[in-house]
Amino acid sequence: MSSASSPHRAVVCAHHPERQASGVCVRCRARLCGECTTKLDGINYCASCLATLADDEARRGEGDDGAAKGRPALEVMWLLVGVCALTLACWGLLVLGAAW
């Protein structure tokens, strides 16, 4: 029997069997209707996977508070070190050039 002669079966929503699925959750692979799917950055998620994703993101944000606050000060410190090193190098070149 060829696939061309077999009847086409509609894929239904995991939560609403009377509705045709229009998307698939990228995390749990559930087939979802338009009401059950949420697109985030163009990617389909079901409600429970989206909640899990939000919880994971919130937990990640809680742990980074101290590290995120210290980063700008560290970057400014390294910028100042670089500027001082460049200034000393230029001054050294000027002194050496004047001595010749």
Backbone bond lengths (Angstrom), bond angles and torsions (degrees), N, CA, C in turn:
res aa  C-N    CA-C-N  psi(-1)  N-CA   C-N-CA  omega(-1)  CA-C   N-CA-C  phi
1 M - - - 1.438 - - 1.525 108.49 -
2 S 1.285 118.30 130.35 1.456 121.98 -177.52 1.523 109.98 -86.28
3 S 1.329 114.50 155.82 1.457 118.95 -179.49 1.521 111.60 -70.06
4 A 1.330 117.18 -21.56 1.458 120.53 -179.95 1.522 111.20 -69.36
5 S 1.348 117.77 -29.58 1.450 119.65 -177.84 1.522 112.66 -90.48
6 S 1.365 118.61 -9.19 1.458 119.98 -179.84 1.524 109.62 -79.24
7 P 1.340 116.29 142.86 1.466 118.65 -178.59 1.534 110.21 -69.26
8 H 1.329 115.86 146.01 1.463 121.91 179.94 1.527 108.22 -83.37
9 R 1.342 115.33 122.88 1.465 119.57 178.64 1.524 109.02 -98.92
10 A 1.313 116.13 133.37 1.467 121.28 178.37 1.522 108.81 -76.28
11 V 1.312 116.47 139.76 1.455 121.97 176.05 1.518 107.04 -86.97
12 V 1.328 116.35 130.94 1.459 120.09 -174.37 1.525 111.75 -103.75
13 C 1.322 115.30 160.20 1.461 123.87 179.76 1.530 109.65 -66.70
14 A 1.323 116.43 142.29 1.468 121.37 179.64 1.526 111.81 -66.22
15 H 1.328 118.33 -25.54 1.455 122.11 -177.85 1.528 113.33 -104.45
16 H 1.316 116.73 -21.07 1.456 122.11 -179.04 1.528 108.69 -131.40
17 P 1.330 118.56 87.24 1.467 121.11 -176.09 1.532 114.26 -62.27
18 E 1.324 117.16 -15.26 1.463 119.43 178.55 1.519 112.26 -86.01
19 R 1.349 117.13 -5.57 1.464 121.33 -178.84 1.526 111.27 -110.95
20 Q 1.307 114.37 147.17 1.468 120.28 177.76 1.531 109.14 -77.79
21 A 1.313 116.67 137.58 1.466 121.15 177.94 1.519 109.69 -73.78
22 S 1.326 114.87 141.39 1.464 119.07 179.02 1.524 111.88 -122.94
23 G 1.333 116.62 -0.72 1.465 120.25 179.54 1.524 110.93 -159.70
24 V 1.333 114.58 169.88 1.458 121.68 179.30 1.525 107.92 -130.25
25 C 1.333 116.79 132.36 1.465 120.98 176.45 1.525 108.45 -68.41
26 V 1.323 117.31 130.57 1.464 120.09 -176.27 1.529 112.61 -72.86
27 R 1.329 118.06 -19.92 1.473 120.14 -179.07 1.521 112.35 -89.21
28 C 1.337 117.42 -53.37 1.473 119.70 -174.99 1.523 112.89 -100.61
29 R 1.331 117.59 -6.82 1.465 124.66 178.08 1.530 113.38 67.37
30 A 1.334 118.14 19.01 1.466 121.22 177.22 1.522 109.24 -71.83
31 R 1.327 115.85 141.11 1.463 120.93 175.90 1.523 107.78 -85.26
32 L 1.331 116.41 132.53 1.459 120.98 -171.29 1.517 112.33 -132.21
33 C 1.341 115.23 150.78 1.463 120.67 173.25 1.525 108.32 -84.28
34 G 1.309 116.76 176.43 1.453 121.14 -178.61 1.519 113.32 -62.10
35 E 1.330 117.94 -30.96 1.460 121.10 179.69 1.530 112.14 -74.74
36 C 1.315 117.40 -28.55 1.468 121.54 -175.00 1.527 113.96 -93.15
37 T 1.299 117.70 -10.86 1.457 120.13 -178.43 1.526 110.99 -102.40
38 T 1.309 115.83 143.56 1.461 122.41 175.02 1.520 107.18 -124.50
39 K 1.325 115.77 127.87 1.462 119.99 178.21 1.518 109.16 -92.80
40 L 1.323 115.46 128.50 1.459 122.10 176.16 1.513 106.39 -127.32
41 D 1.325 116.32 114.71 1.467 122.49 -174.74 1.522 111.17 55.92
42 G 1.327 116.03 37.25 1.455 121.45 177.12 1.524 114.37 79.12
43 I 1.338 117.75 9.47 1.464 121.81 -178.04 1.526 108.62 -115.54
44 N 1.351 116.77 134.61 1.464 121.86 -178.40 1.526 111.74 -79.65
45 Y 1.343 115.20 136.50 1.467 122.56 173.97 1.511 108.81 -135.67
46 C 1.336 116.96 147.38 1.457 120.78 170.07 1.528 107.40 -84.39
47 A 1.330 117.43 170.32 1.465 121.26 -175.68 1.525 112.07 -62.97
48 S 1.340 117.88 -41.85 1.467 119.08 -176.73 1.530 111.53 -71.07
49 C 1.315 118.11 -38.19 1.466 120.68 177.97 1.525 110.69 -69.05
50 L 1.337 117.36 -35.71 1.455 120.88 177.53 1.527 110.44 -65.84
51 A 1.351 116.83 -39.20 1.463 120.61 177.31 1.525 110.55 -65.50
52 T 1.327 117.24 -41.65 1.463 121.13 177.65 1.517 110.61 -62.94
53 L 1.313 116.55 -42.06 1.470 121.60 178.25 1.527 110.70 -61.79
54 A 1.325 117.42 -41.82 1.469 121.76 179.09 1.529 110.38 -66.55
55 D 1.337 117.72 -40.66 1.469 120.95 177.95 1.520 110.92 -63.61
56 D 1.328 116.79 -43.66 1.470 120.85 178.75 1.524 110.79 -61.15
57 E 1.323 116.21 -41.84 1.469 120.91 -179.89 1.526 110.76 -66.33
58 A 1.333 116.97 -39.86 1.466 121.01 179.03 1.530 110.45 -65.02
59 R 1.331 117.15 -42.18 1.467 120.65 178.38 1.517 111.50 -64.74
60 R 1.316 116.96 -39.51 1.459 120.99 178.02 1.529 110.58 -63.79
61 G 1.328 116.69 -39.33 1.457 121.73 179.42 1.521 112.35 -67.23
62 E 1.344 117.23 -35.14 1.463 120.89 179.49 1.509 111.63 -66.00
63 G 1.310 117.64 -38.48 1.459 121.25 -177.19 1.506 113.55 -75.87
64 D 1.334 118.24 -19.41 1.455 121.49 -174.92 1.522 113.79 -94.96
65 D 1.340 118.38 -0.68 1.470 119.67 -174.99 1.515 112.93 -55.21
66 G 1.312 118.07 -50.93 1.456 121.00 -178.52 1.508 112.35 -65.75
67 A 1.300 117.31 -41.99 1.469 121.29 -178.49 1.524 110.73 -68.17
68 A 1.332 116.97 -39.66 1.459 119.99 -178.45 1.524 111.10 -68.09
69 K 1.330 117.85 -33.96 1.460 120.44 179.77 1.519 111.38 -70.57
70 G 1.329 118.50 -31.84 1.457 121.45 -177.24 1.518 114.13 -82.09
71 R 1.300 118.02 -19.15 1.468 120.96 -175.47 1.515 114.55 -63.46
72 P 1.335 120.31 -47.18 1.474 118.74 -178.66 1.527 112.51 -60.59
73 A 1.328 117.09 -39.31 1.467 119.48 179.59 1.524 110.13 -64.60
74 L 1.305 117.41 -39.59 1.465 121.38 178.83 1.527 110.67 -65.92
75 E 1.317 116.41 -40.84 1.466 119.86 178.82 1.528 111.54 -65.49
76 V 1.326 117.49 -39.73 1.467 121.18 178.06 1.525 109.90 -65.22
77 M 1.344 116.72 -40.45 1.458 120.31 178.98 1.532 110.54 -60.39
78 W 1.326 117.28 -46.25 1.468 120.10 179.82 1.526 111.95 -66.55
79 L 1.327 116.62 -33.37 1.458 119.79 175.77 1.526 110.38 -63.63
80 L 1.330 117.33 -43.84 1.462 121.02 177.95 1.528 111.68 -64.21
81 V 1.325 117.15 -40.16 1.465 120.64 177.11 1.528 109.77 -61.20
82 G 1.315 116.96 -42.61 1.458 120.86 179.41 1.520 112.18 -64.58
83 V 1.324 116.73 -42.75 1.468 120.64 179.15 1.533 109.99 -63.87
84 C 1.335 116.82 -41.99 1.472 119.89 178.37 1.525 111.06 -63.55
85 A 1.318 117.19 -43.03 1.463 120.35 179.53 1.521 110.80 -63.56
86 L 1.315 117.47 -41.20 1.464 121.37 178.63 1.537 110.97 -65.66
87 T 1.316 116.50 -40.36 1.470 120.89 178.28 1.530 110.79 -63.26
88 L 1.330 116.39 -45.38 1.469 119.99 178.38 1.527 111.65 -63.34
89 A 1.324 116.73 -38.48 1.468 119.88 179.53 1.532 110.27 -65.52
90 C 1.307 117.45 -43.05 1.474 120.76 178.71 1.523 110.59 -65.24
91 W 1.320 117.76 -43.23 1.462 121.83 178.51 1.535 110.07 -60.90
92 G 1.347 116.59 -42.50 1.457 120.48 178.36 1.516 112.00 -62.30
93 L 1.308 117.50 -40.74 1.462 120.98 178.19 1.523 111.22 -65.69
94 L 1.321 117.28 -38.00 1.456 120.42 178.57 1.531 111.26 -67.20
95 V 1.338 117.04 -40.82 1.454 121.22 179.38 1.519 110.70 -66.19
96 L 1.329 116.93 -43.63 1.462 121.40 178.75 1.536 110.68 -65.19
97 G 1.314 116.39 -38.69 1.455 120.38 178.99 1.512 112.02 -66.87
98 A 1.332 117.47 -36.08 1.458 121.01 179.75 1.521 110.86 -73.39
99 A 1.316 117.02 -27.99 1.462 120.19 -179.01 1.522 110.77 -75.83
100 W 1.270 119.99 -20.48 1.458 122.06 -178.64 1.465 109.01 -83.27
